[in-house]
Amino acid sequence: MTDHRPIHPRWIVVAAVVALVSIAPLAAQQETVAEAPTMDEMMEAWMESAEPGEHHAHLAPFAGRWTAEISMWMEPGAEPSMSHAKTEAQWVLGGRYLEWIHAGEFAGMPFEGRQMDAYNNVEQRYESTWADNFGTPILYYMGHCEENGTVRTLHGEFTDPMSGQTVSQRAVYTWQDDDHWTYESYMAMGDGEEFKNMEIRYTRVTD
C-alpha cells in the first residue's frame, strides 16, 4: 500500500544533506569517510539548533499587550512630534519567534506595522524584520544583547526614497521592569553623523 503521509520539511533537508555527502567525488570520500557525520549526529545537530534557549528567554518578557508613547525627530535639534500606539506581541511556531502587531496614527493617518523577532541559534545573533503600511520594503536587523539580555542592540540598513542614499539604523531595546521598556532608534544617512530619530516608551496593559 502506498504511504500518502506528508513528509516533514526537516526530513527533506536531512535527506538532501545525506545525498550531497553520498555523491561527493570518490577521492574526497576516501579522505573524509572517517570524519563523515552519521545520520543520528546530523539529526541531533539539527534538532539542537531548533530548540529555544537562553536568548529566547530574554525575549519572553516582551510578550503581551502594550501602550506606546512615541517621540520622533525629523532632524537633529528639531522639536519631536508626539503620537501614541498600541502593540501586542505573542509567541508563534513553538516559542521560536515573537510576532508583533503595531497600530496607531502618524501625521493624522492610520499606521500599522508587523515585526518578527528571533534568536538564530546557528549564527548566534538576534534577528528581526519590520514591515508597515507606510512603505513597501521589508527591513532586516541583526544584533546582540548585553546586561544579561536586558539591553538588545540591532543594526539594519534601508534606502532613502528621496535621495537614494543608504540609511544606517541602530535600534536599542532596553528592558526596565516587568511593565516598562524603551525602544530607541538612531539613524545616519550616507557618511553623515548618527542622530536619535525616535524613542518609544512602552507600558504594559494589565487589564
ROKEBA-266152 format. One line per field, with one value per residue (C-alpha): chain; residue number from 0; x, y, z. Coordinates in nm, 3 decimals. Layout:
BEGIN
c = (A/...)
k = (NUM/...)
xx = (X/...)
yy = (Y/...)
zz = (Z/...)
This chain:
BEGIN
c = (A/A/A/A/A/A/A/A/A/A/A/A/A/A/A/A/A/A/A/A/A/A/A/A/A/A/A/A/A/A/A/A/A/A/A/A/A/A/A/A/A/A/A/A/A/A/A/A/A/A/A/A/A/A/A/A/A/A/A/A/A/A/A/A/A/A/A/A/A/A/A/A/A/A/A/A/A/A/A/A/A/A/A/A/A/A/A/A/A/A/A/A/A/A/A/A/A/A/A/A/A/A/A/A/A/A/A/A/A/A/A/A/A/A/A/A/A/A/A/A/A/A/A/A/A/A/A/A/A/A/A/A/A/A/A/A/A/A/A/A/A/A/A/A/A/A/A/A/A/A/A/A/A/A/A/A/A/A/A/A/A/A/A/A/A/A/A/A/A/A/A/A/A/A/A/A/A/A/A/A/A/A/A/A/A/A/A/A/A/A/A/A/A/A/A/A/A/A/A/A/A/A/A/A/A/A/A)
k = (0/1/2/3/4/5/6/7/8/9/10/11/12/13/14/15/16/17/18/19/20/21/22/23/24/25/26/27/28/29/30/31/32/33/34/35/36/37/38/39/40/41/42/43/44/45/46/47/48/49/50/51/52/53/54/55/56/57/58/59/60/61/62/63/64/65/66/67/68/69/70/71/72/73/74/75/76/77/78/79/80/81/82/83/84/85/86/87/88/89/90/91/92/93/94/95/96/97/98/99/100/101/102/103/104/105/106/107/108/109/110/111/112/113/114/115/116/117/118/119/120/121/122/123/124/125/126/127/128/129/130/131/132/133/134/135/136/137/138/139/140/141/142/143/144/145/146/147/148/149/150/151/152/153/154/155/156/157/158/159/160/161/162/163/164/165/166/167/168/169/170/171/172/173/174/175/176/177/178/179/180/181/182/183/184/185/186/187/188/189/190/191/192/193/194/195/196/197/198/199/200/201/202/203/204/205/206)
xx = (0.000/0.134/0.206/0.048/0.153/0.319/0.696/0.813/1.035/1.307/1.344/1.371/1.662/1.838/1.786/1.937/2.243/2.287/2.254/2.519/2.757/2.695/2.765/3.092/3.391/3.532/3.871/3.714/3.502/3.810/3.979/3.679/3.483/3.622/3.502/3.166/2.879/2.624/2.253/2.199/2.468/2.319/1.970/2.099/2.274/1.964/1.729/1.964/1.975/1.594/1.545/1.457/1.725/1.865/1.818/1.460/1.410/1.545/1.271/0.996/0.911/0.817/0.515/0.186/-0.007/0.149/0.065/0.332/0.424/0.623/0.863/1.005/1.270/1.292/1.636/1.894/1.786/1.425/1.127/0.983/0.642/0.438/0.194/0.052/0.006/-0.096/0.122/0.076/0.345/0.289/0.498/0.446/0.591/0.655/0.805/1.076/0.958/0.797/0.540/0.437/0.136/0.164/-0.129/-0.153/-0.155/0.112/0.058/-0.317/-0.308/-0.361/-0.034/0.009/0.328/0.436/0.752/0.909/1.186/1.405/1.735/1.929/2.099/2.326/2.454/2.434/2.260/1.924/1.733/1.429/1.212/0.982/0.713/0.442/0.174/0.391/0.627/0.691/1.029/1.088/1.360/1.611/1.803/2.070/2.247/2.338/2.243/2.416/2.343/2.209/1.969/1.808/1.967/1.947/2.110/2.035/2.164/1.998/2.003/1.748/1.740/1.605/1.336/1.410/1.789/1.857/2.124/2.174/2.045/2.207/1.991/2.078/1.788/1.824/1.572/1.608/1.408/1.333/1.095/0.802/0.577/0.809/1.067/1.208/1.290/1.540/1.629/1.942/1.998/2.278/2.246/2.547/2.858/2.658/2.659/2.422/2.129/1.842/1.527/1.283/1.209/0.914/0.821/0.613/0.382/0.221/-0.158/-0.256/-0.638)
yy = (0.000/0.345/0.571/0.912/1.076/1.420/1.436/1.681/1.957/1.883/1.531/1.671/1.891/1.600/1.377/1.648/1.669/1.293/1.296/1.564/1.364/1.045/1.197/1.368/1.265/0.925/1.064/1.316/1.040/0.829/1.118/1.218/0.896/0.853/1.202/1.199/1.259/0.986/1.037/1.045/1.311/1.525/1.493/1.577/1.890/1.997/1.943/2.123/2.426/2.438/2.441/2.773/2.864/3.133/3.419/3.322/3.354/3.709/3.785/3.620/3.920/4.128/3.907/4.078/4.396/4.742/5.110/5.317/5.684/5.784/6.077/6.132/6.375/6.450/6.608/6.679/6.954/6.962/6.950/6.599/6.507/6.302/6.018/5.709/5.348/5.005/4.698/4.327/4.057/3.682/3.369/3.169/2.849/2.675/2.967/3.030/3.366/3.667/3.824/4.188/4.387/4.765/5.003/5.380/5.711/5.920/6.263/6.210/5.881/5.528/5.343/4.965/4.762/4.399/4.276/3.934/3.884/3.576/3.444/3.247/2.965/2.875/3.227/3.321/3.653/3.823/3.883/4.100/4.200/4.501/4.599/4.868/5.039/5.349/5.169/4.855/4.721/4.457/4.581/4.335/4.379/4.174/4.218/4.102/4.162/4.296/4.324/3.968/4.028/4.344/4.555/4.442/4.635/4.560/4.717/4.749/4.948/5.080/5.314/5.667/5.709/6.080/6.078/5.715/5.709/5.423/5.493/5.303/5.239/5.130/5.007/4.971/4.780/4.844/4.636/4.839/4.629/4.390/4.667/4.910/4.908/5.157/5.143/5.395/5.441/5.616/5.691/5.813/5.886/5.802/5.920/6.161/6.175/5.950/6.114/5.992/5.995/5.803/5.699/5.483/5.428/5.114/5.041/4.701/4.671/4.471/4.460)
zz = (0.000/-0.090/0.207/0.140/0.467/0.417/0.455/0.722/0.570/0.824/0.688/0.336/0.446/0.619/0.314/0.093/0.320/0.308/-0.071/-0.107/0.109/-0.089/-0.432/-0.338/-0.551/-0.459/-0.366/-0.130/0.023/0.088/0.265/0.480/0.528/0.879/0.974/0.795/1.041/1.093/1.037/1.414/1.457/1.181/1.328/1.678/1.550/1.355/1.648/1.888/1.658/1.655/2.033/2.202/2.454/2.679/2.432/2.357/2.732/2.705/2.452/2.659/2.885/2.578/2.505/2.589/2.517/2.543/2.504/2.329/2.367/2.058/2.016/1.666/1.545/1.171/1.205/1.476/1.714/1.593/1.825/1.842/1.709/1.954/1.894/2.061/1.955/2.078/2.042/2.100/2.089/2.101/2.054/1.733/1.586/1.913/2.102/1.841/1.707/1.872/1.639/1.688/1.566/1.597/1.540/1.581/1.395/1.228/1.071/1.102/0.910/1.040/1.092/1.108/1.136/1.164/1.332/1.382/1.641/1.680/1.803/1.542/1.732/1.439/1.366/1.736/1.681/1.724/1.402/1.335/1.039/1.004/0.751/0.765/0.559/0.501/0.263/0.059/0.181/0.444/0.680/0.826/1.151/1.328/1.659/2.009/2.372/2.681/3.052/3.078/2.791/2.928/2.652/2.290/2.003/1.638/1.317/0.978/0.655/0.407/0.108/0.148/-0.123/-0.173/-0.207/-0.292/-0.021/0.221/0.570/0.857/1.161/1.514/1.727/2.105/2.319/2.693/2.941/3.256/3.463/3.420/3.291/3.110/2.832/2.582/2.212/2.070/1.705/1.575/1.205/0.980/0.609/0.393/0.575/0.790/1.167/1.357/1.536/1.751/1.540/1.759/2.114/2.217/2.581/2.634/2.927/2.973/2.954/3.262/3.242)
